[in-house]
Amino acid sequence: MEIILEEDIEETFDNTTTEPFEDNPMSPLEAVSTAVILAVIILATNIGNVLVIISVFTYRPLQNVQNMFIVSLAVTDITVAILGMPLNVAYTLMSRWKFGLPVCKMWLTCDVLCCTASILHLSAIALDRYWASTIPSTTPARGL
């Protein structure tokens, strides 16, 4: 998906010879349903991850190193939901970027960094689970 800035549109399009971009390619029903669905996804992401963090910190048996990986993953997923998803929803609904170049750079940087951190946390959790199953004598016993 290529991001088109309004400044670029004004510089590259001559209004006398070409048609300007359509402001909203979605119908009002499509835009509202898309906004509602994406808002529910963002809200569910935040609530679910906050519940994970609360459960680990309030229930003593869950406070171990393995579950701290899960808490760390939940924190990175919250940053994705707060820093990346809302601006992506706005960009999707407006079909162009209207927030300027600095915000665009900030959004892309945060989105890439947060998503990469989330992927790396998943990798660390997978390695931890792999080592726990293949070398059980060196990992602490887990009471379930």
C-alpha positions in Angstrom: 0.0 0.0 0.0 1.6 3.3 -1.1 1.1 6.3 1.0 0.1 9.4 -1.0 0.6 12.7 0.8 -1.6 15.7 -0.1 1.6 17.8 -0.8 2.6 15.3 -3.5 -0.9 15.4 -5.0 -0.8 19.1 -5.3 2.6 19.1 -6.8 2.1 16.3 -9.3 -1.5 17.0 -10.5 -2.6 19.9 -12.5 -6.2 20.5 -11.6 -7.0 21.9 -15.1 -5.9 18.8 -17.0 -6.6 15.9 -14.7 -9.3 14.7 -12.4 -8.5 15.1 -8.7 -8.7 12.1 -6.4 -12.1 11.1 -5.1 -12.4 12.2 -1.5 -14.0 9.1 -0.2 -14.1 6.0 -2.4 -16.2 4.1 0.1 -19.9 4.5 0.5 -21.1 5.8 3.8 -22.3 2.4 4.9 -18.9 0.8 4.0 -17.0 3.6 5.8 -19.1 3.3 9.0 -19.0 -0.5 9.1 -15.3 -0.5 8.5 -14.7 2.1 11.2 -16.8 0.2 13.7 -15.2 -3.2 13.0 -11.7 -1.7 13.2 -12.5 0.2 16.4 -13.8 -3.0 18.0 -10.6 -4.8 17.0 -8.5 -2.0 18.5 -10.6 -2.0 21.7 -10.5 -5.8 22.0 -6.7 -5.8 21.5 -6.2 -3.3 24.2 -8.7 -4.8 26.7 -7.4 -8.4 26.1 -3.8 -7.4 26.6 -4.5 -5.4 29.7 -6.3 -8.4 31.1 -3.3 -10.6 30.4 -1.0 -8.1 32.2 -3.4 -7.8 35.2 -3.8 -11.6 35.5 -0.1 -12.2 35.6 0.6 -9.5 38.1 -2.3 -10.3 40.4 -2.2 -14.1 40.5 1.0 -15.2 42.3 1.4 -18.6 40.6 1.6 -16.9 37.2 4.6 -14.8 38.2 7.4 -16.7 36.6 10.0 -15.9 33.9 8.0 -17.7 31.1 4.9 -15.6 31.8 7.0 -12.4 31.8 7.6 -13.1 28.1 3.8 -13.2 27.7 3.5 -9.9 29.6 6.2 -8.3 27.4 4.3 -9.5 24.3 1.1 -8.0 25.6 2.9 -4.6 26.1 4.2 -4.6 22.6 0.7 -5.5 21.2 -0.8 -2.6 23.2 1.8 -0.3 21.6 0.8 -1.6 18.2 -2.9 -1.0 19.0 -2.3 2.5 20.3 0.4 3.8 18.0 -0.1 2.0 14.8 -3.7 0.9 14.3 -5.7 4.2 14.8 -3.7 6.1 12.2 -4.0 3.1 9.8 -7.8 3.2 10.3 -7.8 6.9 9.5 -5.7 6.4 6.4 -7.9 3.5 5.3 -11.1 5.5 5.7 -9.8 8.7 4.1 -7.9 6.8 1.4 -5.1 9.4 1.6 -2.8 10.8 4.2 -3.9 14.1 5.6 -1.7 14.4 8.7 1.5 15.7 7.1 4.9 14.2 6.5 6.3 14.3 10.1 3.3 12.4 11.5 3.6 10.0 8.6 7.2 9.3 9.4 6.5 8.9 13.1 3.6 6.5 12.3 5.6 4.3 10.0 8.5 4.2 12.4 6.3 3.3 15.3 4.3 0.8 13.3 7.4 -1.0 12.0 9.2 -1.0 15.3 6.2 -2.2 17.4 5.3 -4.9 14.9 8.9 -6.1 14.8 9.1 -6.1 18.6 5.9 -8.2 18.7 7.4 -10.7 16.2 10.6 -10.9 18.2 8.7 -11.5 21.4 6.8 -14.4 19.7 10.2 -15.8 18.6 11.5 -15.6 22.2 8.4 -17.3 23.5 8.7 -20.1 20.9 12.4 -20.6 21.8 11.6 -20.7 25.5 8.8 -23.3 24.9 11.1 -25.3 22.6 13.9 -25.4 25.2 11.5 -26.2 28.0 10.2 -29.3 26.1 13.6 -30.5 24.7 15.8 -29.9 27.8 13.3 -30.2 30.7 16.1 -30.9 33.3 17.5 -27.3 33.0 14.2 -25.5 33.0 12.3 -25.0 36.3 9.3 -27.1 37.0 6.0 -25.5 36.2 3.0 -26.0 38.4 -0.2 -25.8 36.4 
